[in-house]
Amino acid sequence: MHSPNILKPVKATLCLLFLLSSALLVSSTLSGNETDRLAMLAIKNQITREAPGALSSWNNTIHVCDWEGVSCTRKRHPGRVSALELVSHGLAGPLSPFIGNLSFLRRIDLSDNRLYGEIPPEIGRLRRLHFLNLSFNSFEEVIPVNFTYCLDLQVLSLSYNQLAGTIPDEISNLSKLKILSVAGNNITGVIPPWVGNLSHLSELSVGTNNLGGGIPEELSRLARLEVLGLEDNMLLGIIPASLYNLSSLQVLSAEANQLQGSLPSDIGIRLPDLRSIYLGSNKLGGPIPASLSNASRLSIINIPDNAFTGFMPTDLGRLKYLSELFLDRNRIEADNVHGWEFLTSLKNCSYLKRLVMLDNKLGGVLPTSIANLSTQLEYLVMASNQISGSIPSGIKNLVNLKALGMFENLLTGTIPEGVGNLRQLRRLGLFNNRFTGFIPSSLGNLTQLITLDLYVNGLQGPIPPSLGN
């Protein structure tokens, strides 16, 4: 049996070792915490302006983990800065390279501020970073190539800055990316084909840049893609047929390019989850596919300024969530026999707010079913066509209309008194038609009216005094 006196030195040694190791751990933690605190103060020192009180908590009397916009780790390495989120805090100035010293950062969101200068390449040292959002600032120069070292990055959003150069090939190494957004910059070059290898990507937004070339066929490999934003570039050629196999796609935006070709007849079957389609201001043609009504969640069809032809699909009313239908400046047809069935169908679209078909080839008599459109309708514009007949008196049912544009047609008869019921109306354009009779005194009820255009008609009589209202 061991003597208690023999064990005492052993116990003392073990206690000393424990205390030393604890002290080293505390010292290491404090050292790490101090590194974070100093880096954060360096970031603050670069800020030249901020919203009142935005960074007032960033001082020596408050623990760094309690500073505005700061979150810290809790378990394995407690007290290390893990998130910096200062969205819309009015911050102006360059972003300090000392941000690269915050080695435990997993999340950075500094969007919607006024930060400028280059994006610090030191961010590439943040190996734990999952989320980086610097959008809606004024960052310049190029996209740093050493983001490639942030191998855990899932969200990279640099949209709406003043970045130039090309999309760096090094980003192809970020295999975990789910969102890549660089829209609204001055980026040149082409859409890199390697983007098709980012198999986890659910959103690709490169719109409003100076990208040229074609849409890479490789994008059709992005089986999880839900949002594809290519708008407002200089893209050429056709939309690859294989792109319509992305069955998870919800938003397709490629307006304001130089794309050609037509839409596949089965687009609504191949893209069943489509919510919004923006293809305006291109060189697209052919008929508008009837299969669009199979995309049952479709709410926005925005395809103006193209060369679409033929009659409108007759069963768009199946799109019960449809809220916007923009088809202006195309070659859509209608006459007394065919072409207006779609308007009757749209009465089932109870969320419809905007219907714009200006400058097409719509002819024949305006059907009375126009009065059955959703009472939520705010914009109804069918100007610059060849529509005849009179405006149905039931137009008074569309009580939320803010704009009614029927100018430059062949409309006859009188202006319905019921137009005076449209109390939300801001703009009423009926010029260049063949209206006769008097100007309805009920127009004086339109106290929100900003623009009233009735010229080049056959109207007669005095201007109603009620218009003074």
Secondary structure, DSSP 4 states (H G I P E B T S, - for coil): ---HHHHHHHHHHHHHHHHHHHHHHHHHHHHHHHHHHHHHHHHHHH--B-STTTTTT-STTS-GGGSTTEEE--SSSTT-EEEEE-TTS--EEEPPGGGGG-TT--EEE--SSEEEEEPPGGGGG-TT--EEE--SSEEESB--GGGGG-TT--EEE--SS--BS---GGGGG-TT-SEEE--SS---SB--GGGGG-TT-SEEE--SS--BS---GGGGG-TT--EEE--SS--EEEPPGGGGG-TT--EEE--SSEEEEE--TTHHHH-TT--EEE--SSEEEEEPPGGGGGSTT--EEE--SSEEEEEPPTTGGG-TT--EEE--SSEEEE-SSSS-HHHHHGGG-TT--EEE--SSEEEEEPPGGGGGS-TT--EEE--SSEEES---GGGGG-TT-SEEE--SS---SPPPGGGGG-TT--EEE--SS--EEEPPGGGGG-TT--EEE--SSEEESPPPGGGG-
